Amino acid sequence: MRKLVYYVGVSLDGYIAGPGAEIDFYPLADDMAAWLNERYPETIPTHIRKLVGLDGTPNQVFDTLVMGRGTYEPALEVPTTSPYSHLRQYVVSSTLTIDDPTVQVVPGDPVELVRRLKAEDTGMDVYLCGGGKLAASLLPEIDEIILKSYPVVAGTGIPMFSGGFRPTPFTPARRESFSNGAQVTWLTRA
């Protein structure tokens, strides 16, 4: 059975982005970028993959992506309607319409979508790309979190999980550290 994996960067105070969806305040180091690009190249948007030499690199972990409208909308400014054309893309939104056959808008229950994707007989894991509201609604279905923790306090912004109080234990499985002080931690559902 496929897993739903929340692969996400977060500040010390639990924000995945600033109040205007900023992510440029995360300190990135060459060793971390190279390490992430080698292990998770499919998490790099298609238009950036070309710039960093990953164009044509096969997917390593994920073949499907689920994201909310807030995570999807910055792609339209690039402009592109298919930000991850190397993955099957699902955007959860009841108000968005996209005229692109490579992106499926899901206006209904994201839990039902994820359960259907996880039950598929073949394929790689499912990448939960964000955002915080969608992650909170999918918390019961998240099997693993790959947490990129950056040594910076944002102060405010978009929380990693934006929902009601629902304590859900995860177990740290391993951790990698990088020259910028960031760490990647793999956490599995307890």
N, C-alpha and C positions, 0 to 999 in steps of 0.2 A: 504494500500500500504506500502511495506517495505521501510525503509529509508537507505540511504548510510550515514554511520557515520565514520568520520575521527577521529579515536582514536589514539592520538599521544603525545609523550613526546617532549618537546622543551626547549631549553636554553633561557636565557633572550634576547639574540640577534637573536633568530629565527631559530636556527639550531636543526634538529632532530637527527643528528649524526655528529661526527667529520669527517675530510677529508678522513680518512680510514675506515669509517663506525663505529667508536668507539661510544659506548653508556655508557661505564663504568665510565664516569666522572659525571654522574647524581647522586646526593646524594640520596640514598634510605633509608628510615627509616622503622622500623618494623611496626609502626602503619599504614603507607601508604601502605606497601606491603600487610598487612592483609586486609585492607579495599578494595584495588583493587582486590585482589584474591577472596574475597567474592562476589563482585559485577560484576566483569568481568573475571571470571576464564578462559573463552575460549580464551582470548587474550594471555595467556601463552602458548608458544610452547609445543607440546606434550612431548618431552623428558625432559622438565623442570617441567611439571605438576607432573610427578612421584616423582621428588626430593622434591617438596614442599607440597606434600600431597593432590594434586588436581586430581590425577588419578581417573577417573570415575565420577568426579563432573559434573553435568549436565550444559549445556550452559545456561546462564542467559539472554543474550541480542542478541548475534549473532549466526547464524548457517552457514554463508557463509563469505568467506574472499577473497578480491581482493588485489593483491600486484604486484609491478613491479619486474623486474629481479634483480635489485640491492638489494632489500629487501629479495628476495628469495635465492640468491646465498650463503649467509653465512650458510644456512641449509646444503648445500652440504659438508661443512667442518665438520659438527657434527659427522658423516655423516648421512644425511637422505634426501630422496627425497620428503617426506611428513611431513613438519614441524608442520602442524596443522591438524593432521589426524582426529581430532574430529570436523572439519568443512569441508564444501565444499570449495575447494581451486582453485582459478583461478590466474594464473600468466600471466601478460600482457607482452609479448615479441615477437618480430619478428625474433629473432635469436636463442632462447633457444629451446632445445628439451629435453623432460623428458620422461623416460620410467616408468611411474607410473600411474596406472588408477585412483588414488585418487587425482591427480593434473592435472588440465586442463590448457594447454598453450593456450593463446588467442593472435594470431598474429595480429588481426585486431583492429578495433576502440574500445577503452575501454568504450567510452560513450555508444555505442550500447549495449555492454555487460551489463553495469550497468543498463541501462534502462530496459533491458529484465529481469534482476534479481529483480529490484524493482517492476516490474509489476506482478510478480508471486503472485498467490492467497493466498498461505500459506507460512509460514516461519517467521523466526525472521529477525532482521535487518542485513544489509550487512556491514561488518567491512572492511574499507579501511585501510590497514596495512601500506601502504607506497609504494614508497617513494615520494620525493618532486616533481619529474617530473610527475609522475602519478597523484598525488594530484592536480597539476596545470591543467592537461588536464581534470580532472574530476570535477573541481571546480563548473561548472554549475549544476552538479548533487549532490553535497554534501548538505545534509539536516541538518546535525548536526556535530559539532566538539566537541569532548571531549578532552580538552587540559590539559595535565599534564605539568604545568609550573614549571621548576626547577630553584632555585636561583643560577645560575652559568652562566658565560659568556664563550662561546666556542671560539670565535674569528674568526673561519672559520669552514666550514664543509658543510653538506648537508642541504640546506634550507627547511623549512616546505613546501613551495610552490616554485617551480623552473620553472617559466614560465614568460609570458609577463605580462605587466601592465593591471590588470583587477580588479578594486575595486569592492568588493562584500561584502555588509554589513551582519553581523551576530549580533544577540542580545544575550547578556549574560542572561542565565536563572537561574543559581545557581552556588555556589562555595563552595568547601571544602578545608580546610587548614590542614597541617600536621606538625609534630614536626621538620622535616628537612627544613622547610620554603617553601616547595613545595605547590602548589595549583592545584586542579583539577577544571576546569571551563567548564560548559556545555554551548555551544553557538548554537542557532538555526538560520537558515536562516531568515533574516529580511524580 
